[in-house]
Amino acid sequence: MRLNFDLKVAKEKRLLQLCELDELRLEVYESSHIYKEKAKKWHDKYLLKKRFEESDIVLLLNSRLKQFPGKLRSWWSGPFQVAKVLLNGAVEVWSESTGTFTANG
């Protein structure tokens, strides 16, 4: 009889510990979510929107070179002149050697 009572108490105690652990996990999840929101807000505060206008001189990032890194290779190509700014943020750029093409702004 005493053994049965001890098992019941141990079972209830273990169930209580599991519930506390679950509450702790949810609290940590919520606090990490709050931290990520604050970090994103702080980071976004320092971002600057780039606005291009016609006749601006720009350089283009060649992202393909990131796959094949080289010490002396430049990731930038250009200079190019902005010919037209499109509504979706893209720009048409022009240079004498390559002509006109569209690039992501």
C-alpha positions in Angstrom: 0.0 0.0 0.0 2.8 2.4 0.9 4.6 1.7 -2.4 1.5 2.5 -4.4 1.2 5.9 -2.5 4.9 6.7 -3.1 4.5 6.0 -6.9 1.5 8.3 -7.0 3.4 11.1 -5.3 6.4 10.6 -7.5 4.2 10.6 -10.6 2.5 13.9 -9.6 5.9 15.5 -8.8 7.3 14.4 -12.1 4.3 15.8 -13.9 4.6 19.1 -12.1 8.3 19.3 -13.1 7.4 18.7 -16.7 4.8 21.4 -16.6 7.4 23.8 -15.1 9.9 22.9 -17.8 7.3 23.6 -20.5 6.5 27.0 -19.0 10.2 27.8 -18.8 10.7 26.8 -22.5 7.8 29.1 -23.5 9.1 32.0 -21.5 12.6 31.6 -23.1 11.0 31.4 -26.6 9.0 34.6 -25.9 12.0 36.5 -24.5 14.2 35.5 -27.5 11.4 36.7 -29.8 11.3 40.0 -28.0 15.1 40.3 -28.3 15.1 39.6 -32.0 12.4 42.2 -32.6 14.4 44.8 -30.7 17.6 43.9 -32.6 15.8 44.2 -35.9 14.3 47.6 -35.0 17.8 48.8 -33.9 19.4 47.5 -37.2 16.7 48.9 -39.4 17.0 52.3 -37.8 20.5 52.7 -39.3 19.6 51.5 -42.8 19.6 54.2 -45.5 17.4 54.0 -48.5 19.3 54.5 -51.7 17.6 56.7 -54.2 19.0 56.8 -57.7 18.3 59.6 -60.2 19.0 59.9 -63.9 22.6 60.7 -64.8 24.0 59.4 -61.5 27.2 57.5 -61.8 27.1 54.0 -60.1 29.1 50.9 -59.6 27.6 47.4 -59.9 28.3 44.5 -57.5 29.3 41.3 -59.4 27.9 38.7 -57.0 29.2 35.8 -59.0 32.7 36.6 -57.9 31.7 35.8 -54.3 31.6 32.1 -55.3 35.2 32.2 -56.6 37.0 34.5 -54.2 40.3 36.0 -55.3 42.5 38.5 -53.5 43.0 40.9 -56.3 39.6 40.6 -58.0 37.3 43.5 -57.7 33.6 42.6 -57.0 32.6 45.9 -58.5 32.2 46.7 -62.2 31.6 50.1 -63.7 31.2 53.0 -63.7 27.8 53.1 -65.3 25.4 56.0 -65.8 21.8 55.7 -64.7 19.7 56.1 -67.8 16.2 55.5 -66.3 14.7 54.7 -62.8 11.9 52.2 -63.0 8.9 52.1 -60.5 9.9 48.8 -58.9 13.3 50.0 -57.8 15.2 48.7 -60.7 17.4 51.0 -62.8 18.5 51.0 -66.4 22.2 51.7 -66.6 24.3 52.6 -69.6 28.0 52.5 -70.5 29.8 52.9 -73.8 31.3 49.4 -73.6 28.2 47.4 -72.6 25.3 49.6 -73.7 22.0 49.7 -71.8 20.7 47.0 -69.4 18.5 46.7 -66.4 19.9 46.1 -62.9 18.3 45.6 -59.5 18.4 48.9 -57.5 
